[in-house]
Amino acid sequence: MSLTWWATAAFGLEGQVRREIEALGFSAQAESGGVRFSGTAQDAFLANLWLRTADRVLLLMAEGKVTTYEELFQLVRSIAWEKYLPRDAAFPVAAQCARSQLMSPRDCQAITKKAMVERLKATYRTEWFQETGATYQVRVLLHNDVARICLDSSGEALNRRGYRTWTGEAPLRETLAAALVNLSPWRSGLPLYDPCCGTGTLLVEAAYLMANRAPGLSRSFAMESWRMLDASAARALREQAQSQHRLEDIQGIAGSDIDPDALNLCKKHIKQASISNRITVTQQDVYSLPALQPGTVILTNPPYGERMGDRRQAERLYQRLYELHTATPDSRLCVFTAHAGFERVVGKKAARKRRLYNGRLECGFLIY
């Protein structure tokens, strides 16, 4: 049965998610906040397994304009929940509201839950649902008075690959790191170096891409407990992804950082990502780094310097990064930063620049 799915994406990454979905063989349409595609439950499992830059894969149950709680109630009640949820299903509700007349997530959750119960009562002939079975997380997404009612097939967000146990002071989500790797000029065959590697997220995501490793290979998804998904088909897709993983293809990826605690975490994350001995990381002050191998792509997420004292240190670091780039023949410098004055600090306009967000923090991705 073909269903409509909604792969959510951070602002600015919708196009990347669309290209990833199309590469899996599906037609896709990018919209603000996500990408719409059609497919079976098995197709959605494949998307969960392979999407690198999407946040979640949601089953779109209904959508429509709602400006009152009664309209929201009727929209939710019109959905044939009984076709998807068994009698013992747990169906918690979460809501997000933006730029809409209905701006109370708590009220939207309560109305949605009430409408679902009213619909399911008619089918299962009960006044009370124990909710002891598989979880079907309901998500209500309200934006510009348009409500999308969805079931979350992913469970934990897709950035939770399973290899990262601690994020450090300036976390870079795995999905965003994968997007930066994709947006950079780096491709297999070129050396990649991160001189501010921190806990190693950029390095691991580049290695996963180089090795053709499905980012969801080591984790489970909520939909694996849904009755609509053929467990044997899902198992076969996971085994196929495992067979396509080419660990031996990882080469030329390295990084350094001055912080020994961050490096210890970096090495731990590399080990937990099952790519030990494939990435070289060393404790090194960026100011003492020699010129790198010709043709290196320098990809990094340096400190942003949000406090005044840190800001001066960060700006000196930016100048050093640019010096490292100019000292390395045929190199490319790719910097992700929230510092709006990066180009002024280094005295050079970027060849390419793109606006992205690290959480709610507006950042620029600059390529020299």
C-alpha positions in Angstrom: 0.0 0.0 0.0 1.5 3.3 -1.1 1.4 6.0 1.7 2.5 9.6 1.9 5.6 10.3 4.0 7.1 13.5 5.3 10.8 13.6 5.9 11.4 16.6 8.2 14.5 18.7 7.6 16.3 21.7 9.2 15.8 25.0 7.4 18.0 25.1 4.3 18.5 21.3 4.1 15.3 20.4 2.3 17.0 20.2 -1.1 19.6 17.8 0.3 17.0 15.6 1.8 15.1 15.6 -1.5 18.2 14.5 -3.4 18.8 11.7 -0.9 15.3 10.4 -1.3 15.5 10.6 -5.0 18.7 8.6 -4.9 16.8 5.9 -3.1 14.5 5.7 -6.1 11.5 7.7 -5.0 9.9 10.8 -6.4 10.1 13.6 -3.9 8.9 17.2 -3.4 10.8 19.6 -1.2 8.7 22.0 0.9 9.5 24.3 3.8 10.5 22.1 6.7 10.7 18.8 4.9 10.2 16.6 1.9 7.1 14.7 0.7 7.4 11.3 -0.9 5.1 8.3 -1.6 5.9 4.7 -0.8 5.2 1.6 1.3 6.1 1.0 4.9 9.1 -0.9 3.6 10.1 2.2 1.6 9.9 4.3 4.7 12.1 1.8 6.6 14.6 2.1 3.8 14.5 5.9 4.1 15.1 5.7 7.9 18.0 3.5 7.3 19.8 5.6 4.7 18.9 9.2 5.0 21.9 11.2 6.3 20.5 14.7 6.6 16.8 14.3 7.5 15.5 14.6 11.1 12.6 12.2 11.0 10.4 10.2 8.6 6.7 10.7 9.4 3.7 9.0 8.0 1.4 11.9 6.9 -2.1 10.9 8.1 -3.9 14.1 7.2 -3.3 17.8 6.6 -5.6 20.8 6.3 -6.2 24.4 7.4 -7.3 24.8 11.0 -7.9 28.0 12.9 -10.0 26.7 15.7 -9.7 23.7 18.1 -13.0 22.3 16.7 -11.5 22.3 13.2 -8.4 20.5 14.6 -10.7 18.0 16.4 -12.7 17.2 13.2 -9.5 16.8 11.1 -8.0 14.3 13.5 -11.3 12.4 14.0 -11.6 12.0 10.2 -8.5 9.8 10.1 -9.1 6.1 10.0 -6.8 5.4 13.0 -8.3 1.9 13.4 -6.5 0.8 10.2 -3.1 1.6 11.7 -3.3 1.3 15.5 -4.1 -2.0 17.2 -6.3 -2.0 20.3 -3.4 -2.0 22.7 -1.3 0.7 20.9 0.3 3.4 22.9 -0.3 6.7 21.1 1.3 9.7 22.8 0.9 13.0 21.2 3.4 15.8 20.6 2.7 19.2 19.0 4.7 22.0 17.5 3.0 25.3 16.7 4.4 28.2 14.7 2.8 31.3 13.1 -0.7 30.0 13.6 -3.8 31.0 15.4 -3.6 27.9 17.5 -0.3 28.4 19.4 -0.7 26.2 22.5 1.0 22.8 22.0 -0.5 21.5 25.2 -4.1 22.3 24.0 -3.4 20.9 20.5 -2.1 17.6 22.1 -5.2 17.3 24.3 -7.6 18.0 21.4 -5.8 15.5 19.2 -5.8 12.8 21.8 -9.5 13.3 22.5 -10.4 13.1 18.8 -8.3 9.9 18.4 -10.0 8.3 21.4 -13.4 9.2 20.1 -12.6 7.6 16.7 -11.1 4.4 18.2 -13.9 3.9 20.7 -16.3 3.3 17.9 -14.1 0.5 16.5 -12.8 -1.2 19.6 -16.0 -0.8 21.7 -14.2 0.4 24.9 -14.1 3.5 27.0 -10.5 3.1 28.1 -7.3 2.2 26.2 -4.5 0.6 28.3 -1.8 1.6 25.7 0.5 -1.2 26.7 1.5 -2.3 23.1 3.7 -0.8 20.4 4.2 2.9 20.4 2.7 5.0 17.6 4.0 8.5 18.4 1.6 11.1 17.0 3.0 14.4 15.9 0.9 17.5 15.2 2.8 20.1 13.1 1.0 23.4 12.9 2.5 26.1 10.6 0.8 29.1 9.1 -2.6 27.6 10.2 -2.0 24.4 8.3 -1.9 21.2 10.4 -0.1 18.1 9.5 -1.1 15.0 11.5 1.6 12.4 11.4 2.8 9.1 12.9 6.6 9.1 13.7 8.2 6.1 12.1 11.7 7.0 13.3 11.3 7.0 17.1 14.5 8.8 18.2 15.6 11.5 15.8 17.7 10.3 12.9 20.8 12.2 14.1 21.0 9.5 16.9 23.3 7.2 14.9 24.4 5.4 18.1 28.1 6.2 18.1 28.1 9.5 20.0 27.8 9.4 23.8 28.6 13.0 24.6 28.3 16.1 22.5 30.8 18.5 24.0 30.2 22.2 24.6 29.2 23.2 21.0 27.3 20.2 19.7 27.0 19.7 16.0 24.2 17.3 15.2 25.1 14.3 13.0 22.6 15.2 10.4 24.0 18.7 10.1 27.6 17.4 10.0 26.6 15.1 7.2 25.0 18.0 5.3 28.2 20.0 5.7 30.2 17.1 4.3 27.8 16.9 1.3 27.9 20.7 0.7 31.7 20.8 0.8 33.9 20.2 -2.3 35.3 17.0 -0.6 34.8 13.8 -2.5 36.3 10.3 -2.1 39.9 10.4 -3.2 40.6 13.8 -1.7 42.2 14.2 1.7 40.0 15.6 4.4 41.3 17.4 7.5 39.5 19.0 10.5 41.9 21.0 12.6 39.2 21.7 15.3 37.8 18.2 15.3 36.4 18.2 18.8 34.5 15.0 19.5 34.8 13.9 15.8 31.3 14.2 14.3 32.4 15.7 11.0 35.1 13.0 10.6 32.8 10.1 11.4 30.1 11.4 9.0 32.7 11.8 6.2 33.9 8.3 6.9 30.4 6.9 6.8 29.8 8.5 3.5 33.1 7.2 2.1 32.4 3.7 3.3 28.8 3.8 2.0 27.6 2.9 5.5 23.9 3.4 6.1 23.7 5.9 9.0 20.9 4.0 10.7 22.6 0.6 10.5 23.3 0.3 14.2 20.0 1.6 15.6 16.3 0.6 15.6 13.3 2.6 14.5 9.8 2.9 16.1 8.1 1.5 13.0 9.8 -1.9 13.5 7.2 -2.7 16.1 4.3 -1.5 13.8 2.0 -4.2 12.4 2.1 -2.6 8.9 5.8 -3.3 8.4 6.9 -6.8 7.2 9.6 -7.7 9.7 11.3 -10.1 7.3 11.5 -7.4 4.6 13.0 -4.9 7.0 15.5 -7.5 8.2 16.5 -8.1 4.5 17.0 -4.4 3.9 19.2 -4.1 7.0 21.3 -7.1 5.8 21.6 -5.6 2.4 22.9 -2.3 3.8 25.4 -4.2 5.9 26.7 -6.0 2.8 27.2 -2.7 1.0 29.3 -1.2 3.8 32.9 -1.0 2.6 35.1 -0.2 5.6 38.3 -0.6 3.6 37.3 2.4 1.4 37.9 4.8 4.3 41.2 6.6 3.8 42.7 10.1 3.9 40.5 11.4 6.7 42.2 13.0 9.7 41.8 15.7 12.3 43.3 17.3 15.4 42.4 19.3 18.4 44.2 21.0 21.3 41.7 19.7 23.9 42.7 16.2 25.2 39.3 15.5 26.7 37.6 16.2 23.4 40.1 14.0 21.6 39.5 11.1 24.0 35.8 11.4 23.2 36.6 11.7 19.5 38.5 8.4 19.7 35.7 6.8 21.7 33.2 7.9 19.1 35.3 6.6 16.2 35.5 3.2 18.0 31.8 3.2 18.7 31.2 4.0 15.0 33.0 0.8 14.1 35.7 2.6 12.1 38.7 2.3 14.5 42.1 2.6 12.8 40.5 4.3 9.8 40.7 7.9 11.0 43.9 9.6 12.3 43.4 12.1 15.2 46.1 13.8 17.1 46.5 16.4 19.8 47.8 19.4 18.0 47.6 23.2 18.4 46.3 24.6 15.1 49.0 27.4 15.4 51.7 24.8 15.1 50.2 22.8 12.3 52.5 22.6 9.2 51.1 22.9 5.7 48.8 19.9 4.9 49.0 17.5 2.0 48.3 19.3 -1.3 44.7 19.2 -2.4 43.4 18.8 1.2 39.8 19.9 2.0 39.9 21.6 5.4 36.4 21.2 6.8 35.8 22.5 10.3 33.4 23.9 12.9 35.6 26.1 15.0 34.6 27.9 18.2 32.1 30.7 17.5 33.5 33.1 20.2 30.1 34.2 21.5 31.6 35.9 24.6 33.8 39.0 24.1 37.0 37.5 25.4 36.4 34.3 23.5 35.5 36.3 20.4 39.1 37.7 20.1 40.6 34.3 20.5 38.2 32.9 17.9 39.1 35.6 15.4 42.8 34.8 15.8 41.9 31.2 15.2 40.0 32.1 12.0 43.0 34.0 10.7 45.2 31.0 11.4 42.8 28.7 9.6 43.0 30.9 6.6 46.8 30.9 6.8 46.8 27.1 6.9 44.6 27.1 3.8 46.9 29.5 1.9 50.0 27.5 3.0 48.5 24.3 1.6 48.7 24.0 -2.2 45.4 23.5 -4.0 43.5 23.3 -0.7 39.9 24.3 0.0 38.8 25.8 3.3 35.2 25.1 4.5 34.2 26.8 7.7 30.9 26.5 9.6 30.5 29.4 12.0 28.0 31.7 13.7 30.5 34.6 13.5 29.0 37.0 11.0 32.4 38.8 10.5 34.5 35.8 9.4 35.2 37.2 5.9 36.2 40.6 7.5 38.5 38.9 10.0 40.4 36.9 7.3 40.3 39.7 4.8 38.8 37.7 2.0 35.4 37.0 0.6 34.3 33.4 0.4 33.9 31.8 -3.0 30.6 30.3 -1.8 28.5 31.1 1.3 25.3 29.5 2.5 23.1 30.2 5.5 22.2 27.3 7.7 21.2 26.8 11.3 22.8 25.0 14.2 19.7 24.5 16.3 18.2 28.0 16.4 21.6 29.7 15.9 22.0 31.2 12.5 25.3 30.2 10.9 27.2 30.6 7.7 29.0 27.8 5.7 31.8 29.5 3.9 34.0 27.9 1.2 37.3 29.3 0.1 
